[in-house]
């Protein structure tokens, strides 16, 4: 059974140290994808912006700076309240977003109660995925027989 934990919240897109704009966002966690968190940003474009990254990265980022590359997360204080800052980088550009630390932490706590750290692998049906993957392999595909098939003699003896 798949369970989804979602939280709508308003994040702030930081444009400069003095200016930010609110961005509606949705945090999602699915037990059928237990290592990942999904964030959808509604930025006023034709389609929302989707990001997926490790739940562990967000959990650690609530307490200390972590991540490198495309996703970085760290705690901070703004006007006396705790926030979580997310630095996101892609070929299309970079974004710096702030969210309420208490809202993110409460949502994360729900996901951690549902799937405790270290038990994520128990939620994955690796055997089922492999059975499904191999069931889709066409019989006529020469690569389905393996790379050694090219070494086997053909009907004409070549």
Secondary structure, DSSP 8 states (H G I E B T S, - for coil): ---EEEEEEEEEEEEETTEEEEEEEEEEEEGGGTTEEEEEEE-SSSS-EEEEEEHHHHHHHTTS-B--TTEEEEEEEETTEEEEEEEEEETTEEEEEEEEHHHHHHHHHHHHHHS-TT-GGGG--HHHHHHHHHHTS-TT-GGGG-GGGGGS--TT--
